[in-house]
Structure formats: structure tokens, C-alpha cells
Amino acid sequence: MNNSSTVGNPTAEKIAPYVLLGMTAVTGLVDAVSFLSLGRVFAANMTGNIVILAFATARIPGLSIAHSLTSFLSFLVGAIVGGRIMARAGADSQIRFAAHAFLLEVVFLLAASFWAVGYRGDLLENSFQPFVLIALTALAMGTRNAAVRKLAIPDLTTTVLTLTITGIAADFSFANGINPKLAKRVASVLAMFFGAALGAVVIHYSVSAALWLATAISAVCSAALFRSVRTSEKL
């Protein structure tokens, strides 16, 4: 973990990786909702979203330029908000400020959960509702990603797994590596996998329920981080 972000926060330093693993699962849930129910768009994975936007621009059937742009622009706004929050953090307070950014993620996801009540993609294809849901979830993911980027905990970006999976393979014993971070890397991949799988199952019953679940997990992670920061400050 980045030493500058954990000075004076020993308890927070220990719990932060577990918090980010929980948030990685939230990413899977959110992208399951956005991709499977909101018109083949990613709210968290902007690499995938840019590719989908390119496909939509090439007029591939079933894809929407408007949906992808909404996600992209909302993510940018969220990242700006998260970046402004983290810009105020000192070397010994980055985790505390990140906890505030994560709390804002909870607020955005909570709003999306309320807005999704009664949503059915097959009946509301031309409604305004999916645009709001895309915007709120992308805002949440952008805000969180800005904070996670500032924390700079290796292999725990909570959103992108490409480098993590590359690390698993490149540092494997067959590649003459020792792979000291194998457990954390595998845990990150599994968290994303199970979050997405869970989201895919839950949206069959209710899109709102999937977002409520994502909100609940995010809230628990944020609360745990806030508690760890307060504990560290008392030491």
C-alpha cells in the first residue's frame, strides 16, 4: 500500500484492502445492472464503455450512443468530484478523505436504487428512467475511482482487472516469478466475478433489488473504513 496514504492510520491500512475487495464486488453488481438491464452499457468499466461507444457509432444494432455517452460523461463528472475531495487530503489523511468519497458513492447508489423501483427494461425501453440510472451509477463509480486512484493500492483498483490478471500470469512460477501478491490478485478477480454473477441473478427478479444490494455492500465498506480511521486517530 502507498505509504504516504497510510501514515498515522495503522488500523485503516489493515482494513483498506478488504474494503476495496468489497467495492470490487459492488463494481460487478453495478456493471451487471448497467450492461444487462440498461442497454448494453458499462457504468464502471470505462474501457469497455469506450469500445461499446465505438461500436454504437459504427451503428451496431442493439447499442446506444446516447447511453454510452451518458455513462462516460457522468463518470467523468464523478471522477472530478472525487478528485476534488482527494485534492484536499494530506499525506496522513488520504484514507479519511477517501472514506468521504466512498460515502458519496453510497449516496449516488442509494438514489439509483430508489429511481429503479418498478423499472423493467423490456417495458420502458424509450423512457427517461434508464438515462438517470446510468448517470447515477456512473457518477458513483467515477467518484470512487478517483479516490481509489489516489490511494494507489496495487492490484486493488476495484474496477479494472487487466493488470491484475496480467500480474497473476507474469509473476507465476512458470514465468520465473514468485508472485507474492497472488492471494490478493485472485481475491480481486473473484470479487468482481461473484459480484457480477450475483447481479445477473438478482436482476431477473428486480433491478432495484440489485442496486439496493450494491448500496448495502458499499455502505458497509464505507462504514468499516470510517470506523478504522476513527480508531487510528484515537491511537
C-alpha positions as CSV (number, residue, x, y, z in Angstrom):
1,M,0.0,0.0,0.0
2,N,1.1,3.6,-0.7
3,N,3.0,4.6,2.4
4,S,2.1,8.3,2.1
5,S,-1.6,7.4,2.3
6,T,-1.4,5.4,5.5
7,V,0.9,7.4,7.8
8,G,-0.8,7.6,11.1
9,N,-3.5,5.1,10.1
10,P,-2.4,1.6,11.0
11,T,-5.9,0.2,11.6
12,A,-7.2,1.8,8.4
13,E,-4.2,0.4,6.5
14,K,-5.1,-3.1,7.5
15,I,-8.7,-2.9,6.7
16,A,-8.5,-0.9,3.4
17,P,-7.7,-3.9,1.2
18,Y,-10.8,-5.7,2.5
19,V,-12.9,-2.6,1.9
20,L,-11.7,-2.3,-1.7
21,L,-12.4,-6.0,-2.3
22,G,-16.0,-5.4,-1.2
23,M,-16.2,-2.4,-3.5
24,T,-14.8,-4.6,-6.3
25,A,-17.8,-6.8,-5.8
26,V,-20.0,-3.7,-6.0
27,T,-18.5,-2.9,-9.4
28,G,-19.6,-6.3,-10.6
29,L,-23.1,-5.8,-9.4
30,V,-23.3,-2.3,-10.9
31,D,-22.0,-3.3,-14.3
32,A,-24.3,-6.3,-14.3
33,V,-27.2,-3.9,-13.9
34,S,-26.0,-1.4,-16.4
35,F,-24.9,-3.9,-19.1
36,L,-27.8,-6.4,-18.8
37,S,-30.7,-4.0,-18.0
38,L,-29.8,-0.5,-19.1
39,G,-28.9,-1.0,-22.8
40,R,-25.5,-2.7,-23.1
41,V,-23.5,0.0,-21.4
42,F,-20.9,-0.1,-18.6
43,A,-21.2,2.3,-15.6
44,A,-17.9,1.3,-14.0
45,N,-15.7,-0.2,-16.7
46,M,-14.9,2.8,-19.0
47,T,-12.5,0.7,-21.2
48,G,-15.5,-1.5,-22.1
49,N,-17.7,1.5,-22.4
50,I,-15.5,3.3,-24.9
51,V,-15.4,0.2,-27.0
52,I,-19.2,-0.1,-26.9
53,L,-19.5,3.6,-27.8
54,A,-17.3,3.0,-30.8
55,F,-19.4,0.0,-31.8
56,A,-22.6,2.1,-31.4
57,T,-21.0,4.9,-33.5
58,A,-20.5,2.2,-36.2
59,R,-24.2,1.5,-35.9
60,I,-24.0,-2.0,-34.5
61,P,-27.6,-3.0,-33.7
62,G,-28.7,-3.0,-30.0
63,L,-26.2,-0.4,-28.9
64,S,-26.9,3.2,-28.0
65,I,-24.6,6.2,-28.4
66,A,-26.8,8.2,-26.0
67,H,-26.5,5.6,-23.3
68,S,-22.7,5.2,-23.6
69,L,-22.1,8.9,-23.7
70,T,-24.3,9.4,-20.7
71,S,-22.2,6.9,-18.8
72,F,-18.9,8.3,-20.0
73,L,-19.8,11.9,-19.2
74,S,-21.3,11.1,-15.8
75,F,-18.3,9.0,-14.9
76,L,-16.1,12.0,-15.7
77,V,-18.2,14.3,-13.5
78,G,-18.0,11.7,-10.7
79,A,-14.2,11.5,-11.1
80,I,-13.9,15.3,-11.0
81,V,-15.9,15.3,-7.7
82,G,-13.8,12.5,-6.3
83,G,-10.6,14.2,-7.4
84,R,-11.6,17.5,-5.7
85,I,-12.3,15.6,-2.5
86,M,-8.9,13.8,-2.6
87,A,-7.1,17.0,-3.6
88,R,-7.7,18.3,-0.1
89,A,-6.1,15.3,1.6
90,G,-2.7,15.5,3.1
91,A,-0.1,12.7,3.3
92,D,-1.6,11.4,6.6
93,S,-5.3,11.9,5.7
94,Q,-5.8,10.2,2.3
95,I,-7.8,7.3,3.7
96,R,-10.0,9.6,5.7
97,F,-10.8,11.7,2.6
98,A,-11.3,8.5,0.6
99,A,-13.9,7.4,3.1
100,H,-15.8,10.6,2.4
101,A,-15.7,9.9,-1.3
102,F,-16.9,6.4,-0.7
103,L,-19.8,7.8,1.3
104,L,-20.8,9.9,-1.7
105,E,-20.8,6.7,-3.8
106,V,-23.3,5.3,-1.3
107,V,-25.5,8.4,-1.8
108,F,-25.5,8.1,-5.6
109,L,-26.2,4.3,-5.4
110,L,-29.0,5.0,-2.9
111,A,-30.6,7.5,-5.3
112,A,-30.3,5.0,-8.1
113,S,-31.9,2.3,-6.0
114,F,-34.9,4.5,-5.4
115,W,-35.1,5.6,-9.0
116,A,-35.0,1.9,-10.2
117,V,-38.1,0.9,-8.2
118,G,-40.5,-0.6,-10.8
119,Y,-38.0,-0.4,-13.6
120,R,-38.4,-3.0,-16.3
121,G,-36.1,-2.7,-19.3
122,D,-38.4,-4.6,-21.6
123,L,-41.3,-2.2,-21.0
124,L,-39.5,1.1,-20.6
125,E,-37.1,1.0,-23.5
126,N,-37.8,4.5,-24.7
127,S,-38.2,6.1,-21.2
128,F,-36.0,8.6,-19.5
129,Q,-35.6,6.3,-16.5
130,P,-32.5,4.3,-17.8
131,F,-30.6,7.5,-18.5
132,V,-31.0,8.6,-14.9
133,L,-30.0,5.2,-13.7
134,I,-26.9,5.2,-15.9
135,A,-26.0,8.7,-14.8
136,L,-26.3,7.9,-11.1
137,T,-24.4,4.7,-11.2
138,A,-21.6,6.1,-13.4
139,L,-21.3,9.1,-11.0
140,A,-20.9,6.7,-8.1
141,M,-18.2,4.7,-9.9
142,G,-16.4,7.8,-11.1
143,T,-16.3,9.3,-7.6
144,R,-15.0,6.1,-6.1
145,N,-12.4,5.5,-8.8
146,A,-10.8,8.9,-8.3
147,A,-10.4,8.1,-4.6
148,V,-9.0,4.6,-5.2
149,R,-6.6,6.0,-7.8
150,K,-5.2,8.4,-5.2
151,L,-4.8,5.6,-2.6
152,A,-2.9,3.7,-5.2
153,I,-3.1,0.2,-3.5
154,P,-1.5,-2.2,-6.0
155,D,-3.9,-4.8,-7.7
156,L,-7.0,-3.3,-6.0
157,T,-8.3,-0.7,-8.4
158,T,-11.9,-2.0,-7.8
159,T,-12.8,-1.6,-11.5
160,V,-10.1,-2.8,-13.9
161,L,-8.7,-6.3,-13.8
162,T,-6.5,-6.4,-16.8
163,L,-3.2,-5.5,-15.0
164,T,-4.2,-7.7,-12.0
165,I,-4.7,-10.7,-14.3
166,T,-1.5,-9.9,-16.1
167,G,0.3,-9.8,-12.8
168,I,-1.1,-13.3,-11.9
169,A,0.3,-14.8,-15.1
170,A,3.5,-12.7,-15.4
171,D,4.6,-13.4,-11.9
172,F,3.6,-17.0,-11.9
173,S,6.3,-19.6,-11.2
174,F,6.2,-20.8,-14.8
175,A,7.3,-17.3,-15.8
176,N,10.1,-17.5,-13.2
177,G,8.3,-15.2,-10.9
178,I,7.5,-15.5,-7.2
179,N,4.0,-13.9,-7.3
180,P,4.0,-12.6,-3.7
181,K,0.6,-10.9,-4.2
182,L,-1.2,-13.9,-5.7
183,A,-3.8,-14.2,-3.0
184,K,-4.8,-10.5,-3.2
185,R,-4.9,-10.6,-7.0
186,V,-7.0,-13.8,-7.1
187,A,-9.3,-12.3,-4.5
188,S,-9.8,-9.2,-6.6
189,V,-10.8,-11.3,-9.6
190,L,-13.1,-13.5,-7.6
191,A,-14.8,-10.5,-6.0
192,M,-15.6,-9.0,-9.4
193,F,-16.7,-12.3,-10.7
194,F,-19.1,-13.1,-7.9
195,G,-20.4,-9.6,-7.8
196,A,-21.3,-9.7,-11.5
197,A,-22.8,-13.2,-11.2
198,L,-24.9,-12.2,-8.2
199,G,-26.1,-9.1,-10.1
200,A,-27.0,-11.2,-13.1
201,V,-29.1,-13.4,-10.9
202,V,-30.8,-10.7,-8.9
203,I,-31.9,-8.5,-11.8
204,H,-34.1,-11.4,-13.0
205,Y,-36.2,-10.5,-10.0
206,S,-35.6,-6.8,-9.7
207,V,-33.2,-4.2,-11.0
208,S,-33.9,-2.2,-7.9
209,A,-33.0,-5.1,-5.6
210,A,-29.6,-5.5,-7.3
211,L,-28.9,-1.8,-6.8
212,W,-30.1,-1.9,-3.2
213,L,-27.7,-4.8,-2.6
214,A,-24.8,-2.8,-4.2
215,T,-25.7,0.1,-2.0
216,A,-25.8,-2.0,1.1
217,I,-22.3,-3.5,0.4
218,S,-20.9,-0.1,-0.4
219,A,-22.4,1.3,2.8
220,V,-20.9,-1.5,4.9
221,C,-17.5,-0.9,3.3
222,S,-17.7,2.8,3.9
223,A,-18.7,2.4,7.5
224,A,-15.9,-0.1,8.1
225,L,-13.4,2.4,6.7
226,F,-14.8,5.3,8.7
227,R,-14.6,3.2,11.9
228,S,-11.0,2.2,11.2
229,V,-10.0,5.8,10.6
230,R,-11.5,6.9,13.9
231,T,-9.8,4.0,15.7
232,S,-6.5,5.0,14.2
233,E,-7.0,8.6,15.2
234,K,-7.5,7.6,18.8
235,L,-4.3,5.6,18.9
